Amino acid sequence: MSVTTQLAPPLSSSWNIENRPSPCIRDFPPEASIVLVGSRGSGKRTLGFIGATHLGRRLITEDHCFQEATGTTRGIFLRQYGNQEFYRKNVEVLKQMLDNHRTGCIIECGMGSLSYPAQKALAEYSKTHPVIYITRGSHRIKSLLRLGDEEAARLEIADLAHRNCSNLEYYNLYDPSGDGAETPPENGFGNVSSRLKYAKEDFSSFLDLLTGQGVIRSGFESPFSVAALPPECRSFTYALSLRLSTIPAIDLVELEAGADAVQLKIDTWSPDLQKLIGKHVATIRRNLGVPVIFQVENYAFEGTQLTMAEREHAYFILMEWALRLAVEYIIVDLKYSSERVSHLVRSSGRTRVIGQYLSRDENPWGWDEDARMTEYNRAKSLGCDIVRFVRATPKESENDFVRAFVNRIESIPDHLPIIAYNLGDHGRPSLVANKIFTPVTHPIMNTTVSKSQIRQFLPTASEAMQALYQMRILDPLHFYHLGASVFYSLSPAMHTAAYQVCGMSNDFQSLQVSSLEDIHRIIHDQNFGGAAITQPFKVQILSRIAAKSYHAKAIGAVNTLLPLRTFQNSSPLDGSTESLLRQANQRCKAGPIAAYYGDNTDFIGIMTCIRRNMSPRNAIQPSKTTGLVIGAGGMARAAVYAMIQLGCRKVFICNRTVENAEAVARHFNSWASGLSSDGEIVRVLRSTSEDWPVGYRQPTMIVSCVPARSVGDHAPANFEMPMQWLGSPTGGVVVELAYLPLDTPLLKQIRRVREETKQAWVIVDGLEVLPEQAIAQFELMTGRKAPKRRMRLEVLQNYHRYEE
């Protein structure tokens, strides 16, 4: 059966100057079910599975509902009852599916969504629920479905009708990790290896943004994390200015250099721009992992035949389009009518609206005029979340007026975040002094032409940060890696390289310590910025800490130590989340230290690597999935916690000293007693000579947390798995935290087993885990987005220095 036949004609799908999308309301109850629509081959089922796993929701599919309602498959039903009854039943099943699953679900719509009555029902459903139109490159769909040109064209035209019954859109970017040929050699065997790891991260982040759970969860769990405060609430954040037309000529991965957001400037116009914008937004999110600020440039419509009225109409169509993509921010020019702007704000959902007043002409208005306050008040009354004032200036003295204007705004109770700076040869000081989303450029962008001629005045993020140190607005701080055996640490290389990329004047060194008193002497310095804590002090250091993150409390161990300072005119330290968030916003300043804060990023590295490398066949099911942790120290605690965070409720722990393993089990069973029906999540394996416990599946997640070399008086563990414990028919993920030597006895064993049994075991070595936790640690310590690619590269380049 054709993919586009047997269904009623779709709704009109044209999208042009005469056909403006109707306003959408994008504020939904937190538990509202999320609906996915789109053509065959768009990846709805896969994304639905990813989303349901990430949010802990039920996955409801139209195919399953149809078979449940009729007792047979679509194909058989069509042959038995004919087109008309098949069409009627499709619509009936879809309506029932939507009505019966209004909360707590991810709903994947199938072919039924192409019919007019179904789309009418979906459009009504979208008033109270997120309905996401999943798109991808038409050539990709054609290839996946093996369609001819004519049928592919029909499918594409029919698919566009989904825009009329949805309120959001997601471009499903091609994921090369799904190709066996491009899968790293260690990562299993082709079609059962770590499939679609980028797609998992992309769509999970999109859902966090859509549901709002990302910032809320981060602020509660770890107030010092970068995600705990939105960029407009942090000090000195940067927006990399990037034009739509230049993206194809730039390797976006190279742009990772300290920016907190990307300001995507739409500098061209055509009626069929939608999918191109969607693709580039998806590409930015995947490669840079920062929020997108969407802006339509005034010159975008130059060279078109559009009248002024049509240009305004096209401008707001593009703005509505940005809201469909759920970009984090849009910049709306406040030269337009209040009615237009208010309409946009009402449709914005979780997207933050930046109201802008811009003048490219020199001497058009002054910063000290009362009109500026009137403009600010208008932006606030229209519902804008942030206000931005930008003007060209012919003289440097104007920069003082900018600061006075910002101070005036900031003196107002409950004021909106304010962005204000001058542009031009003399505007650089005001750019450096601006605290929120200062526009920056990047050295590799010098090869592209700047249509607006603004880039020549912009600093890079690194230059802007360096200027803050030179002006003593920020202070150089000392950071350390402290532990009993740190001579082989790669932390200094990673962190030092990251400081250089970000323009920070900090230093980082490894110091061997033998007691908590040694640590205290080091961290009492007023210029102490933070420390990475390793064994044997991860648990011991808890006695010296005044405040801990949710994660550190749950794990019962700390690997990141940060100072809590006493600043003039600052609120007292009371351990509250609000108090810690204020401290986090001043973490690049030196000063007297009143107490210390502890966090744990070890679990982040482990959890990231398991999630990234777990195959769909081994997706975690709380009632079935089993995990195994080797060891009972601080890293083992982090590994247990990572598995629990991923949804595993059957974790086994094995350690040479059984008493230590039992202590870890007691800790987590007490902390997580409500997560299991019998109150026991962590169980102890007393000996490797025992068979795997009856009634439990063999583990599909294995994390080894024991050293592969001598530490002090302790001999290397040289651990290997009992073969009977490796009985998972679908393989799994083995994470080895040791990296000296890199090829441990356990990893050698897993390679042998994989070769002999053809089971799909994915190996993750210590060099893959190490930078993931260090990246999170850098962001906790500095409040800046980490240059992840550079930090990973430093590990690979410096590891050889410690090889024996």
N, C-alpha and C positions, 0 to 999 in steps of 0.2 A: 504493500500500500504506500502511495506517495506520502511524503511528510507534510504536504500542504493540501492534499485533497481530503474529501470526506468531511469537511468542516465548513460552516457558514462563512461568508465573506467577512474579513476583519473590519474593524473600525478604521476610519480614515487615519492615515499615519503621516500625512504631510506635516512638515514643520518648517514654516517660512514666515516672512514678515506679516502675512495676513492671518496667520494661525498661531496665536499666542497661547502657550500652555495655561490652563486654568490654575488659579492659586491653590496651593496645597497647604494643609496643616501637617506639620512634621513633629509635633509633640505627642508622644505616645506613652501610655502607662508602661512601667518598666518590664512587666511580664507579658505584654502584648505579643501574641504570636507573630512571627516574621514570615512573610510569604515570598517565595522566589518564583519569578516567571521568566520566560525566555524560550528561544527555539531549542529544538534538539541540538545537541553538540555544543551548547553554550557552557556546559559544566554545572548545571543546576544541582544535579544529584550529588556530585562530589562536594560542592560548596555546602550543600545542605548537611551532608555528613560531617564536614569540618565544623560548621556552625553549631550543630547539635552537640557535638563532642565538647567544643569550647565553652558553650554556655550551659551545658548540662541539661539540655532540653530534649524532648522527643522529636524524632524526625518522622514526619508524616508525608507520604508520597501519594500522588493521585493514582498511580498505577495500583498500589496496594489497596487504596480505598475502593477503586473500581472493582477489583477482584473480590474484595470482602463483601461489597454490595451485591454483586451479580453471581459470585461463585465461579467465575471463569475469567479468562484473559480478554483483553480488548480485541485481539485478532479473532479469537473464536466467537466472541459475541457479535462482531461485525458480520462474520460469515453466516451466523445463524439467524440474525434478526434484521440485517440490512442497514443501509445508510441512515435512514430517517430515525429509526429507533436507537441506533448507536449514537447519533448526534444528541438526541434527547437525553439519553442516559448519561452521556459525558457531562452535560450541563447540570443535571440533577446531582450527580456524584460530587462535582466540584463545589456546588453550593452547600451540600451537606458537610463536606470536608471542612470548609471554611467556618461554618456555623458551629460545628461540634468541637473545634479546636481553637478557641479564641485566645487562650493563654498558654504560656509555657511550651510552645512548639516552634519548630522550623517546618514550614509547609512547602513542599516542592510541587508546583503545578506542572502537569504534563501537557499533552496535545489539546486537551479541552480548553485551555486558556486562549486559544486562537479564535474561538467563536464569539459572536456578538453578545449573546446573553451572558456568557461566562465573563467577558471583559466588563460588561455592565455591573455584574456582581462584584468583581474585583475592584472596580472604581469606587463602588460604595464602601467596600471593606477598607480601602486605603484611607478613608476619612478617620479611621480609628486605629489602623495598624500599618506598620511598615510593609509596603509591597515593593520589592526590589526587582528591577528589570536587569537580568544578567545578560551581558553582551560579551562578545569577543570578536576577533578579526574574522571577517567573512571567509577569507581564504582558509583559515584554520578550520572553521565549521565544514566547509566544502570538502576539505581533505579528510577530516575525521569521519564524516558520513558517507564519503565516497560518492558525491553527487556530481552529476553533469552540470554544465554551465546553466542550462535553462532552469533546471529544478532548483539549483542553488540560488538563482536570482529570484524565483518565486518565493522561496523560503525567506530570503532576506526582506523582501517587501512585506510579506505577511507578518514577519517578526516585529517590524517597526510599530505595529499596532499596540504592542505591549507598553509603549511609552504613554499611551492615553489612559491606561488603567493602573499605572504605578506612580509612586511618589518619590522613588529613589532609583538610582542606577549604579551598577557596579560593573566595571570593565574587567573581565577575567583574563588577566595577562598571562601569556604563555609561560609555562614553568619548565625550564630545561631539565630540572631534577627528575622529571617524569620520564625522561628518555634513558633507556638502559645504556646507550652508548656514551652518554654524558655523565653517568653516575660515577663518582670517584670509586676506584678499585676496591677500597675497603668496605664500601657501603653495600654489601650484599650482592645479590644476583639480579641484575636488570629489573625484570618486571615485578619482583617482590621486595625490592629494596626500599630505601627511604623516599617514597614517591611524593612528589608535589610538596616539598617542604617549604618552598617560598609561597605557594598558594595558601598553605595553612597559616603562615604568619600574616600574609596580606589580609585574608578574609577575617581572621580572628581580630586583627587590629581594627578593621572596618566595623565589625560588630561591637567592639568595645566603645568606639566613637559613637555609634548609633544608639547604643543603650546607655551611654554615659557612665558605665561602670569603671572605666579605666582610671580617670582622675580621682573619683570617689574612693575606689579601692586603694590606690597608691597612697593618697593622703593619710588614710587610716593605718595602712600596713607599714609604711615607711616614709615619714614626713620629709626625709632628706633626699628622696628619689627625685629625679628630674620631672617625672610625671605627676608628682604630688601637687605641684602648682602649675597652672597654665602659664604660658610664656608671658602674658601681659601682667601677671602678678609677680614675676621675677625681675631682678635688676639686671639691666644691660643684656638684652636679648637682641639677636640679629636675624634679619630676613634676607636671604640670598635672592637678589633680583634676577629673574630668568624669563626671557621672552619666549613665547610659544614657538615662533618661527625658527628659533635657533636650536631648539632641543635636538632635532635629528643630527646636527653637526657636532654635538657635545657628548662625551662619555660621562654620563651623570655620576657614575661611581667616583670619578676624579674630583667631584665637587664637595665631597665629604670633608669639611674643614671648619667646624665650629659654628655654623649657622643653626639657629633654633627653629627656623621655618624657611620655606621657599615661597617667595612672592612671584606667582605665575602671572605674567603680564600678557594678556591677550592683545596681540599687536596686528591682527589681521582678521578679516571677516569673509565668511562664505556661508550660505544657507545650510550646508552639509557639514558643519564644523563639529557637531556633537560628539561623534564617536572618536574623532581625533583628540579632542580635549579630554575625553574620558580615558583614552589610552595613555596620554601623557601624564595625567594626574596619577594614574595607577603606576606608571613607571617611576615617577618622582617618589611616591610613597615606598615602593619596593627598594629602590636604590639608596635613598637618603634617610628614610624613616623619620621624617619630620613633618609637622603640620603644613598644609598648603594654604596660602593666602591668595585668593583669586581677585584679579583686578583687570578691568577692561580699559585699555588706553584710549585716550581721546582720538588719537590718530589711527585707530584700528579700522575706521571706515573710510579713510582717505583713499581716493581712487575708485570708489564704488559709485554707483548711480543713485544711491539712496538720498532721499530728501532729508531735511533736518528732523522731521517728525518720524520718518522711518528709521533714522539712525538711533533716535531715542528708544523707539520700540525694539530695535535689534539689541540695543544695550541691555535692556531689562530682560529680554529673552535669554541672553547669555548669563545674566545674573541668576535667573530662575534655573538655568541649566547647571550652574555651579552648586546650587542648593540640592538639586537632584543627585549630584555626585557626593554630597555630604562633605564638601571641603570644610576645613576647620574654621576658615575666616573668609569673608568677602569684603572688599573695599567698595563702598558705594559713594559716588560723587554727589555731594549735597547741593550741587547747583540745580538738581532736578526737583520737581515739585514734592511737597510733603506727602501728598496722596500716593505718589509712585513709591517713595521710600517706605512709607508705612506699610503699604501692601507687601513689599519685599520682606520687611522685618517680621510681619505676621506669618510669613511662610518659611522663616529661617530655621525653625527647629533648633537643633543643637549647634548650628553654624553661628559663629559670632560675627556681628556686623560692625565693621569699622567705617564710621562716617568721615568723609574726607573733604577738607577745603584746600584746594590747590591753586596756586598762581605761579605760572612760569615767567611772568613779566616782572621786571625789577621795579621796586617802589610802588606796587599797587595798593598796599595797605600796611599799616604798622602793627607791631605786636602789642603795643600799649593802648590801642584804640578800644573803646567800649564795644565796638562791633564784634571783636573777637569773643567776648563773653556772651554776647547775644547769639553768635553762631554756635558756641559750645552748648548753651542752654537749648537751642533748637535741636541739636543732635541728640541731646539727652531726652527731650520730650518725644522725639520720633522713635525712641526705643533702641538707639544705637548702643552697642556694648563698649566701644572704644571710639575716641575722636582723634583724627589726625589732621594737623595743620602743616602745610608745606608751602614755602614760598622761595622765590629766587631773591638773592640779595647782592648788592654791588659793594658792600663794605663790611668789614669784620666786626665793627662795633654793634651791628645788628644782633650778633650772637648773645650779647648780654641781655637784650630785650627778650630773647627766646626764654632764657632761664627765668627771668622775672615773671613772664607770662605763665610758665609751667608752675612756678611756686604759687602763683595766685590761684590757679586751678586746684593744686594739691592742698591748699588751705581750706577748701570747701569740704564739709563733712560728706561722706559717702560719694565722693567725686568719681567720675568715670576715669579709667586709665587714659592717659594723654600722651600722644606722640606729637612732637613739634621739633622742627629743624629747618635750617636754611639750606638752600642749594646754591651752587656757584663756586667761583674761585675762593671765596672767603667763608664759605659755609661749613668747612670741615670741623671746626671746634664744636659747633652745635650738633653735628652728627655724632661725634664722639660722646658728647654729654647726654644725648638722648638715651632714655633708659629702656624703651620698649620698641622692638621690631625696627631697629636702625637698619636702613637698607645698606647692603654690602654687595660687593662683587667678588670675583675669584680670578686669580691670575690666568687660568686657561681660557677665560672668556674674552680676553683681550683680542682674540683673533676674529671675533664677531663684531658686526657693526651695531652701534647703539643709535637707534632711530631718534630717540628723545634727547640724545646728547647729555644724559644725566650720569651715565656710568663713569665718565671721566672724573666726576667729583666724588665718587664713592670710594671709601676704604674697603679693604678686605676685612673679614671678621678678625683675622689675626692682627692686622694693623690697628683696628679699633681697640682690640683688647690690649695690645702693647701700649697704646696711648694712655689707657686707664692706669697702667702700672707706672708709666713715666710721670703722670700727673699725681701719683700717690693716692688716687681714688681707691685702688686695690693694692694689697700688700703681698710681696713675695712670701711664700710660706714653705715650711719644711715638711716633707712627707717621708714615711719610713715603712719598711717591711721588717717586722720584729718577730723573732722566733729562735728556737734552740739550734736549728740547722737551716740557714738561709744562704749559704755560700753559693748555691747553684740557682738562686732566684732569678727569674726572668722579669719580675715586676719592675725593677728600675728601668730596664730597656723599654718596656711598654709605656710606662707612665711618662718618662722623660720625652719620648717621641711624641706622645699626645700633647704634652705641654708645648713643645715646639710648634706643632701643627696649629694649636689654638692660640698661640701668642702669649702664653702664660709664663711668668717669671718665677716659677716654683722649682724646687729640686726634690729628688727622690733617691733614697739610698737604703740598702739592706744592712741591718745591724743584728749581730748575734747577741742574744740576751739569755741570762740563766735564771732570772727571777722576776717577779712582779715589781720588785723595788727597782730593778734595772729599767724596766719599762717606764715606771713613774718618773724617774729622773729625766728621761728623754722627752716625755710628752708634757712636761710642766712648762716648757718654753713658751713665751707669748706668741712666737711665730710658728708654733706647731700647727700643722694643718690637718693631719690625720695619719692613721697607721693601718697597715694590713697586718693582722695578727695571725700567726700560725702556731702549730703545735710546739710545746704542750700547753699553750696559754689560752686557747679558745674558750675553755670552760672556766678556768681559773680567773680570767679577767673580769668575769661577771661581778665579782665582789667589789670592783672599783668603778662600776658604772652606775650613773644616776638614772638614766633613761635608756630604754631599749625599744627597738622596733618590734612590731607584732611578730615578724619572722624570727628575730633573735630570741624572743621569749618562747616561741613555740619550739624552736630547735634546741634551746638550752645551751647555745654556744654563739660566740661572736667572732667574726673575722675582720670587722671594720670598726675602727675606733675614731671618733670625731670629737673635737673640743666643743664645749658649750661655754660661751664667753659672757662676761658682764660688760655691756656697752653703756655709755652715758645716755640717759633719757630712755633707756629700754625697759620694757616690762620685766618683772621678776621671773626667774625660771621656776615654773611650777610643774613641769613634766607633761603639760597638756599638749595636745596636737597643735593647737594654735601657737603656743609658746615655741614648740620645736620648729614649726614652719617659719616663724620669725627668725629663729637662729639660722635656719637653712638659707634664708635670703641674705645673710650677712657672712657666709662662710668663707669668702675670699678676703676677709679683714682680720688683721692681727689684733691681739688684745688680751687682757687678763682672763685666765681660764677659771671658771667656777666649778665645772663638773664635766663629765664625759658621757657621750652617747654611743651606744653599741648597735651594730647592725650585722646582717649576715648575707653575703652574696654568693656563698658557696653553692647554695641550693639553686640559685638562678642558673649558674653554669651547667649544673647537672640536669635540671629540668629542661632547659633550652635544648640540650643535646639529645635527651630522650625524645622530646616532642618532635624535634626536627628529623630524627632518624627512625621513628617508629612507623612501620608500614601500616596501611589501612587494615590489613588482615589481623593485626594485633592491636587495633584500637582498644583503649582501656575501657573495660566494663567492670564497675565496682564489685559486682557479685561474682565475677569469674577471674579477672586478671590477677596474676600473682607477681610480686617483685621480690628480689633477693639483694641484700646488702652484705658485703663482706667487710668486717671491721666493726669497731665500736667506739671510735674516737669522734672528734668534732666533725670530720668530713662524713663519717657514717651517719651521724645525726642529720646532717644536711641532706644526705641521699634519701634517708627515710622520709624526711619532710617533703622533698621534691616529689617522691612517689605519691604521697598523700595528696599533695596539691594537684597532681595530675589526675586524681580520682581513684587511685588504687586503694583498696581497703583490705588487702591481704599481703602484708609485707613480712618477709622472713629475714632474720639477721643471724649471721654466723661469725663467730670470733674465737680466736685461740683461748682467750680468757672468758669463760662463759659468764662469770659474774658481771663483767663489764657490759656484755651483750644484754643481760637481764636488766641492768640499770637503764640502758637505753630503751628497752621495751617498756619498762614500767613508766618511764617519763612520757612516752608518746601515748600509751594506753590510758594514762590519766588525762593527758591533754585532749585527746581525740575520742574519748569514750562514747560521746554521742553520735559518732559517725559510723558506728558498727552496731548491728543488732545485739551482739553478745558483749559489746564493750571492749573487744580485743582486736586491734588492728595489726599490731606487731607481735610476732611470735619468734621464739629463739630456737635455732637448730643447734643442738648441743655438740654435734660431732659430724665431720664430713664422712664418717663411716656409716651414718644412718641413711636409710632410704628416704626419698622424698615423702613427706607426710601424706598419708592416704586421705582422699577427699579433697585434695587441692591440686589444681593444675600446676605443671612445671612452670617455672618463671619465664616470662617473656621480657622482663627488664632485670638486668643484672648490673650492679655497680660495685666495683672493687675499690675499697678505700684504704687498702693496706700498702705500706711502702715496699717498693721493689728493690731497695738497697738498705744497707745498715744505717740506723739512726741512733746515735749514742751507743748504748750497750745492747740495743735490740737488733737481732739478725734480720735480714730481709725475709718477708713472708713466703716468697716463692709459691704463691697460692695457685692451685689448679682446681677446677671443678670436678666433683664426682660425675662420672659420665651419666649416671641415672638421673641426675638433676638437670641434664641438658636434653630432656626428652620432649621439649615443645615441638610439635609437628610443624608449626608455622615459624619456628626460629624466634627471633626477637632482637633486642639491642643489648650489647655488652659495652659498658662504659668503664674504662680503665683510667683512674685518676693519676696514677704514677706516670712520670715521663722520664725518669732516669733509672734504668734504661727505658727507652721508648717501647721496645719490643719485649714485653714482660712474659713470664711463663704462661700466664692466663691467656694473653692474646695469641701466643703461639699455639696453644691448645685449641682455641676457638677456630683458628684458621684450619687446623687439621680436621676438626670435627666438621667444619663447613665443607671441606673438600670431600670427606668420606661419606657424609650423610646427605649432602646437597640441601641441608636445611638453611633457611635464609637468615643467618645470624649477621647482624650489622655491627661492625666494630667501630667504636669511638675511642680514640686514644687520648692520652693526657694533654697533648698539644692542641687538641680541639676544644677541650673543656676549659683549659687555663685562661685563654683570653676572654671567654664569655663572662666568667666571674670578675675578671679584672676590669672589663668594660663597665660593668655595673658598679664596681668599686670606684673607678675614676669619676663616674657621674655623681655618686654619693659625696665624694670628697670635694669636688669642684663646683657642682651645680651646672656643669656644661655637658652638652651632648658629646659623647666620646667619638673620636675618629676611629671607628671600629676596624676598618680595613687596614689602617696603618698599624694599629696595635696587634692585629693578627699577623701582619707581615713581620713585625719585630720579633715575635716568637719564633717564626720559622727561620729568620736570619740569624738569631742569636743562640738558638738551641745547641748548635754544633760546638760551641765553646765549652760545654759541660759534658759532652759525650766522652766516654772512657775509651 
